[in-house]
Amino acid sequence: MPAETTVVLGIEVPSTDPAFLAIVAMHIVVGLICVVVGAIGMLSPKRPGRHPLIGTIYYWCLSAVFVSATALSMMRWAEDYHLFVLGALSFVAASLGRTARRRLLPEWVSIHIIAMGLS
């Protein structure tokens, strides 16, 4: 095990920097919320009420995941730049899906389903 790691619940985190570890903790918590909320939204009836509300919560949680992933990638760019790319692609997909619905683009239902699925 390299000297510059921290072990949390048996998982090696490649840093001892408290700021990095705090961002990782926030990233994990918000990411888990994203997964749960996304599943609830996906399985909710598609009508006014729960689905749009859960979708909004999902979008803003994903925004927080993207911001934290960006910060973590910038702190260790050489090792983590690919994670920034994955986060950016996910956030762009969610933004496209959200925009398709909000602006009622032609074929918005297909765009919304595909883009949100990719996010």
N, C-alpha and C positions, 0 to 999 in steps of 0.2 A: 504494500500500500504506500503510495507516495506521501511525502510529508505534508503536502498542502491539501489534505482532504479532511472532510468531516463525515462521520458516520451517523446517520439518523435512521433509526428503526432498521438497521442492517443494510441501508443503502448508502453507498459512498457518494458524497457530494464533493466535486472537485474544487473546493475552496474553503478557506477558514474566515473569509471576510464577512463580518456580521451583516453588512448591507446586502451582499449577494445572497446570504442565507435567508434574510428577511424577505427579499423579493422572491426567492424560490418558494418559501412557505406560502406567501400570498398567491403566487402563480398556481400552486397545487390546489389550494382551497377554492379559488375562483374557477379553476379548470374542472374540478369535481362538481361544483355547482352548475357549470355549463352542461356537463354530461347529463345530470339529473333533470335539469330544467328542459334541455333539448329533447330528452325522451318523453317528458310529460307533454310538451308542445306537439311533438310528432304524433302522439297517441290520442290527443284531445280532439273532440269534434271540431271540424273546420267551420266555425261560425263566430259571430261577434261574441266577445266575452273572454273565455279562458285562453283560446289559441292565440289571438293577437297579443294579449297581455303577457303570456308566457314567452311568446316570440320576442317581444320587446326586452324582457328580462334576459333572455338568451343572448340577444344581440349585444347588449351593454356588458354582460359578463364576458362575452367573447372579446369585446373591445379591451376590457381589462386584462384578459389573458394575452392579447396581442401586445399591449403596452409592456406588460411584464416580460414577455418573451423578447421583445426588442431590447429592453434594458439588460436582460441577462446576456443576450447575444453580443451587445456592445461591450460588456465587461470582459467577455472571453471570445472575441470575434474570430480568431483563428480556429478555435475548436468548435464554435457554435453558430457560424454564419448560416449554415444550412437550416437550422431551426428557425432563424429569422425568416428565411424564404418560405418555409412551410406555414409559419404563422401569418405571413403576409398573404399567401394564397388563400388560406382559410378565411381571413378577414375580408378579403376582396370578394370571395364567393358569397359570404353572408351579406355583405353590403349590396351585391347585385341582386340577390334574392329578395332582400327587404325593399330595395328600390323598385324592382319589377312590380311588386304588389302595391306599393304606395302610389306609384305613378300609373298603374294599370297599363303597363306596356303591352303591345300585342303579344299574344301567347304568354301572358304573365304567369299563368298557373304552372305551365311547364318549366319556365325559367325559375320560378320561385322554388318549386320542388327540387329541381336538379341542383340549383345553387345552394340551397340550404342543406341538402344532402351532402354536398361536397364540403361544406364548411365544417 
